[in-house]
Amino acid sequence: MKQIIAILTLCFSFLMMITSCEKEIIIKQQAYITKPSIQCLITPGTIPKLYLNNTMPYLNAAESPRKMFVADAVVTIEANGIADQMKPDSVFQVFFGTYSYFYKGSKLIQANQKYTLNILSKGASYSATATADQHAVKLDSVTYVKAFKDVYGEHEGVVMHLKDDPAAKNFYRYEMHRTADTATYWGENKFKSPILKNNETTPVSEIGRTIFSDASFSGGNFSFAIEPVFKHRKDLVTYVRIQICDQNMFNFYDELDQQMLALKNPFVEPIFLLPKQFKNAFGVFGSYAVSDSVRFVYPE
């Protein structure tokens, strides 16, 4: 009996120690200074687009794309002394039920040209350069695997197969184009379209967040797997292409990928995004070439 009392006393003392160590504190949130978020990716034969938004504090409530969009900037993209003034524009994304806001140019991007992006917003200027000299590769085939492992865990995967050029440093990113319907969901939160009804469908595209480098590869047959973002079904037809990205794109999106990993894994050192290509602004001005598309049908 004495032994039981002693054990109970010890447990009670331990609980008292734990509760006595708890202390409620108030953390004063520091003033937040917003910065521009700039994303402009150019590829030959297309009209340039610029996504220009204000950054928001992490703990703030979500804002609409319209409120985050910087609509009063002066934007030009220039090559060989010829400037193209970019104007605000928007497009309605049927699947998500929202508008996407951006600046749009009027002149097609030309291959093997060096471009300068200039932005004037709220009295501050931002400038960066990118050269559209990437060479498209041939996407040999696309296959499916039920499960593959990466740093985020185990997933199903769509696998890209191509031949890597050993003479160049290459960065690869995939894009997939397909249709979505009322049964399609997007992302981990399984978001479904608030717009689609009955048998309605709409085109959707997904572009990989991760950019794969061939830095540790000596050339030859090169493959990488991605986890599709949109839910799929058996016999769904898609069209897949490979982007060959420049160093600017790789640096920016690789840092974003590392930040995502740090958010999901508490044992990974945190990554803090800092202005790099633009002074006092986050973002990227980059260039890429794109392969011809390969038809891929989901086997399950």
N, C-alpha and C positions, 0 to 999 in steps of 0.2 A: 504493500500500500504506500509506504514511504517512497518507494522507487517511482510509482506512478505520479505521486504528488510532485516529486522532484522534476520529472519529465514535463509535467504540465506547467510548472513554474518556469522552467527553462524556455518552453515554447512561448509562454506569455511574455517573458522578458524580451525574447527575440522579436516578437511582434511589436512591442512597445518601442524597441530600438528602431525598427523600420519606419513606423509611423512618426516617430519623433524626428526622423531625418527629413521628412517631407516639409517643404516650404514653398508657399505660393509667391511667385514674384511677377512683377509687371515689366514687360519689355516695351520700351518706347520705340515705336517704329520711326526710322529715320526718314527724312524728307527724300522723296524719289525724284530724280531728274531724268525725264524721258529722253531717249535717243532715237534717231531714225533707224529703222530696219530696212535694209536695201537688198533686193534680190533681182538681178538682171542676168539672164543666161541667154546667150545668142548662139545661133547656128545658121550656117549659110542657107540661103533660099527662103528665109522666113522673115517676117516683120518682128522687130524687137519689142519686147514687153518688159516693163519695170514694175515690180511690186514694192511700193513705198509705204511703210506704216510706222506708227509710233509704238515704241515699246511700252509695256505696262508692268506695274509691280506684280510680283509673283502671287501675292496673297489677295490681290484685288479680284472682284467679281469679273466674270468674262464680259468683254465688250463686243459689240457687233462689228463685223468687218468694215462697215461704213464709218463708224466712229474712229476706228484705228487708222483708216486710210488718210494719208496726207494729200489733200486735193489741190493745194495752192502752190505747189512747187514749180519751178522752171527747170525743165529737163531737156537736155540735148544729148545725142549720141553722134560722134563725129569720126570720119575716116578720110584721109587725103584732103583735108581742108573743107570737106563737104559736111555740113551739119544737118541733122534731122531732128526737128523739134518734136518731142513726144508729148502727147496730149492725154488727159484723163479719159478713161473708158471703163466699161464694165461688161460683164456677161453673167447671165443667170445660170447657175448650176442646178439643174433639175433634181438630181439625186439628193443633194444636200438642202435644197430649198432656200438657198441664199445667193446673193450676188457676190461676185469676185471683182475687186476693184484694182486697176492697174493703169500705168501710163503706156501708151502705144505709139510707135513710130509710124512712118509712112513709106520708108525705103527698105528694100530687101537687104539683108546682110550678105555681103560678098565674101567669098572664100579668100584666104591668105591676105586679109587686111587687118591692120591694127586699129582697134576702135578705142575711143576715149568717151567715157560716160561722165557727164557733168550735171550736178544737181545743185540748185540754189533753193534753200528752204529756210524761212524764218531768219533771214540774215546770215545764215551759215552756208558754206559751199562744201561740196563733197565731190571727189573726182577719183577715177580709177581707170586702168587700161586692161584690155584683153585682146588677144590675137586669134582670129578664126582660122587657124592653120592645122587643126586636127584632121587626121585621115580616118575615114570610116573603115570598119572591119566587117568581115562577113560572119554573120551568126550562122553557124553550121546547123545546129538543131536545138530543140527545146524538149526536155523530158520531165517526167514527174517522179517524185519519191515520196513515199508515205511518211517517212520520218527522217529528219537529219538534226544534228545537234550543233548549236553555236553558243555564243556567250550568253544568250538569253534563254537557253533551254532547248527543248526538243519540239520540232514543228514539222508539219508537212512542207514540201518544197517544190518549187519549179526550178529546174536546173538548166542553165545556159551553157552551151558548148561552142567554143570558138578556137581559132588558132592565134596565139599571141606572138607578136613580133619581138624577137629578142633584142633587136637593135634600138628599140625605143622604150621609154618609160611610159607605161599606159595606165589609165584609170578608167574603169568600166562601171556603168550604171545601167540598170534595165528600165524599160518602160513597157507597160502592157495596156492594150486597148480592147475593150469588150463592151457588152451591154449589161445592164442591171435591171432587175424587176422588183416587185414588191417583196419577194422572199430574200433578196440580197441584203446582207448587212456588211457594215464597214467597221474595221478596227476592233480593239479589245472590248469596247463598250457595246458592240453589236448594234451600232446605229443603223436604223432603217430610214428610207426616204419618207419624209412627211408629205411628199407631193404625189408620188406614183400611186395609182389605184387600179384595181382589177387586173387586166392583162397588159397594162402599160409598161413600156421599157424605155430606157434612155442610155445613150452612150456614156461610158465612164472610162477614165484613164487612171492608172496608178504608176507613179514614178518612184523608183527605189530611193530610200533615204540613205542607205549605205552605198558608198563608192568603193569598189574593189581595186586594189593596187597589185600590179605584177612585180613589185620591187623584189620579192623573194623568189621569183620564178624566172627560169632561164629561157623561156620561150617554148613554143610548141603548143600542144593541145592544152587548153585552159578551160576549166569549168568552175562555176560557182552557183550556189543554191540560194534562193530567196523564199521567204514566206509570203504568200499573197495576202494583201490587205483586205480585199473584197471576198466575201463568201462565194463559193462556186458550187456548181452541181455537175453531175456526170454529163458528158457530151457538150459542155459549154465551149463555144468557139472563141478563141482569143487571138490577138495578133501581137507578137512580141518583137521589140527592137532593142538594140544595144547602143548606148551613148558612149562615145570616147571623149572623156572630159579633160579639161586642162588642169594645171596645178592649182589655180585659184579655186575651182570647184572642189577639188579633192580636199584642200586644206580646210575649207569652211564646213563641208558636210561631214568630214571625218571627225571634226571637233564636236559637231552636233551629235554624232553617233556615240562618241565617248561620253558626252554629257548624259545621254539617255541611259547608257549602261550604268553610270554612276547613280542615277536616280533609282534604277531597279535593283542594284546590288550595293548594300550598305558597306561591303568590304572593299569597294573600289574607291580610290581617291577621287574626291569631287573635281569636276571640270568647270571652270568659270569662263564664260565667253567674254572676250575682250575685243574692242575695236582693233582691227588689223589692216585689212586692205583699204578701208576708209578711216580717216582720222575722225574720232568722236562719233562714229556710227558703226553699227553692226551690219554684217552682210557680205555679199559677194557680187562681183561682176566677172563672169566667166564665159567660156566658150566651149562648145562641144560639136562633134560630128555624130551622125546617127546612121546606123545600118539600115539595110532593107528589112522589112518585117518578115517574120516566120509565123506561119499559121500553127497554132497549138490548140489541141482539144483535150480538155480535162478527162482523164480516164475514169474518174470516180468523183 
